[in-house]
Each structure stands twice: as structure tokens, then as C-alpha cells.
Amino acid sequence: MALIETRNLWKTYKMGVEEIHALRNATISINKGEYVAIMGPSGSGKSTLMNLIGCLDTPTQGNYKLNNREVSEMSDDELANIRNREIGFVFQTFNLLPRASALHNVELPLIYNGSSSKERDEMAKLAIEKVELTDRMYHKPSELSGGQRQRVAIARALVNNPSLLLADEPTGNLDSKTSIEIMKLFENLHKMGNTIIIVTHERDIALYANRVLSILDGQIDTDEQISPEKRNGIH
């Protein structure tokens, strides 16, 4: 069943009298349980597509359904609700509160949706367990390595049990060894049943996914299924 369906999606910006088409006529379908990479060079439109899929922006024209709900016409409040309940975000810069423990950082989305203190504690600890960081849950970000901070950020994205895990350049601030560890973690999360979309400009990172959508000049250029042989050949 399709989790994400876009049809003829456009995003156009006006720069004076000029129109910039950041995304052109994008039609894609992503099923529940898929692991997809959106790949392209800087300025290709991949971040624009990610922002639309993540309900951080609205299309100029076209349709977008998430979980069979039309979101392209939603109000800002409705979009905020969708982001909080349906989508877990992982960013390149971690976006952690520096004075809060890992556990408290992971709890934050649950505070916004009104969960009780007991529920927050249980769900946050479960999410931290999934990213294999239980022994560091009471440490602050400054006491954690870059890879550990990204694990906290991933746990925070998972804590609401979202329909979709959306990661924007999740290895951008990490060294190559730590990047591999984080990508292995995403593989494990996918095996647990999570739907994952990773946005990257690096092909070796994209090849951890089962499917790669390449974007060029605002258009879907290729849609490639990645065989296990190809993935094993890279890693």
C-alpha cells in the first residue's frame, strides 16, 4: 500500500520577474516499509522534494497524499499536526538541546503531543534502546560523540512511532567510520518495519537503500531498484 503518492508536483519560486522551477512535475509512489534514497547534487531539487514530503512546505501545484490523506491543500496547523504525528525528522546538524540529557531530548516530541510523564519516559527509553544507546541516556550532547548525538536524534525521530522516518544528509557531519555505523543503524530500523527516506548527495550512502530516486534540474531523472548484490558490493 502506498504511503506517499505525489502527482505532477511543482514548486516554483518567483525572483523578480523570473520564475525558478525548483521541482518540476514530480510523480512518485513510495510504499509502506520501503527504504528509499533521494539523491542529487546541490541545487537539484532534492531538498525541495524532501520539504514537500515532510510537510515543511506546500507545492505550487500538483497533489500529495500521505497515508491516503491529501496534504497539498492543508492549513499550517493541519500540516504541523501531520509533522508531529506522522513524520520523524533526522537532520545533519542533530538539533539537540545542549543542556538536556539524551533522554530528555528524545522525550521532546511527546511533550508537544500531550503524553503523560510516565508514557514519555517509557517511550523515550524504548526509542533509545532501538538505537543502542541505553548506557548513555543520561548524558548531555557535549558528553557524546557525533555518532552518538545522531543516534539520539534518530531516537527522537522514532519516539512517536511515525509512519515515515525522513533523514536529511544524516551522515553529513560524521567521519566515514561513524557514517557506516549510522547507515547500518538505518538498515536495522528498516528491518524492524520502518519506512525510511534518506536525502543525500553521496551515491555510496544512497546505495544503503533498496531504491534510489535521482533528481536533476528539478525533475525525477532515474528510479532505480538496488539489488542486494549491488549493496553488498559497495559495503
FENNOR-V894846 format. One record per residue. N is the residue number from 1. OMEGA is omega in degrees with one decimal (* if undefined). Layout:
BEGIN
n: (N N)
omega: (OMEGA OMEGA)
END
This chain:
BEGIN
n: (1 2 3 4 5 6 7 8 9 10 11 12 13 14 15 16 17 18 19 20 21 22 23 24 25 26 27 28 29 30 31 32 33 34 35 36 37 38 39 40 41 42 43 44 45 46 47 48 49 50 51 52 53 54 55 56 57 58 59 60 61 62 63 64 65 66 67 68 69 70 71 72 73 74 75 76 77 78 79 80 81 82 83 84 85 86 87 88 89 90 91 92 93 94 95 96 97 98 99 100 101 102 103 104 105 106 107 108 109 110 111 112 113 114 115 116 117 118 119 120 121 122 123 124 125 126 127 128 129 130 131 132 133 134 135 136 137 138 139 140 141 142 143 144 145 146 147 148 149 150 151 152 153 154 155 156 157 158 159 160 161 162 163 164 165 166 167 168 169 170 171 172 173 174 175 176 177 178 179 180 181 182 183 184 185 186 187 188 189 190 191 192 193 194 195 196 197 198 199 200 201 202 203 204 205 206 207 208 209 210 211 212 213 214 215 216 217 218 219 220 221 222 223 224 225 226 227 228 229 230 231 232 233 234 235)
omega: (-177.3 172.8 -178.3 174.5 173.4 178.4 176.6 -176.5 177.4 168.0 -175.7 176.5 176.7 177.0 -173.7 178.6 -176.5 174.4 177.1 179.5 -178.1 177.7 -175.0 165.6 -175.9 176.8 -179.3 175.0 179.6 -176.2 172.7 177.6 178.4 174.3 -170.2 171.3 171.2 -171.1 175.8 178.2 177.0 179.8 -176.2 -176.6 -177.4 179.0 176.1 178.5 178.2 -179.7 178.3 178.6 -178.2 179.2 174.6 -180.0 179.6 -177.7 173.4 173.0 -177.8 -175.1 176.4 175.2 173.6 -176.8 177.2 176.2 179.4 -176.4 -175.7 -178.9 -174.1 175.4 179.0 179.6 179.1 178.4 178.6 178.8 177.5 -180.0 -176.9 -172.7 -170.1 -169.2 172.8 -175.7 172.3 -175.8 179.9 -173.6 174.9 178.3 179.2 174.2 -171.7 -176.0 -178.0 176.5 175.6 -178.9 -178.7 176.3 -179.5 -178.9 -169.3 -179.9 -178.8 176.1 -177.7 -178.6 170.7 178.1 178.5 -179.2 -179.1 178.3 -179.0 -178.2 -178.4 -176.2 179.4 179.2 177.5 179.3 179.0 176.4 -179.3 179.3 172.6 -178.6 -176.6 -176.5 -179.2 -170.0 -179.3 178.0 175.3 -178.6 -178.7 -179.9 -177.6 174.8 178.2 179.1 177.9 176.7 179.0 175.5 176.1 -180.0 178.2 176.9 178.0 178.8 -176.8 -163.3 179.7 -172.2 -175.2 175.6 -172.3 171.9 -173.8 -173.7 -178.5 -179.6 -171.3 179.1 -174.0 -178.0 -174.2 174.9 -171.2 -179.8 179.9 178.1 179.5 179.4 -179.0 179.1 174.2 177.2 177.0 176.8 -179.7 178.7 176.7 178.8 176.6 176.6 -179.1 170.8 -173.3 170.2 177.9 176.5 -175.6 172.1 -176.2 -177.5 -178.6 174.4 -179.8 -175.5 170.1 -179.2 177.9 -176.7 -179.3 172.2 177.9 -179.6 177.9 178.4 174.7 -178.0 173.2 -175.9 177.7 176.6 -166.9 171.1 -176.9 -179.1 176.4 -179.7 -179.2 178.8 -178.7 179.3 -178.6 -172.2 *)
END
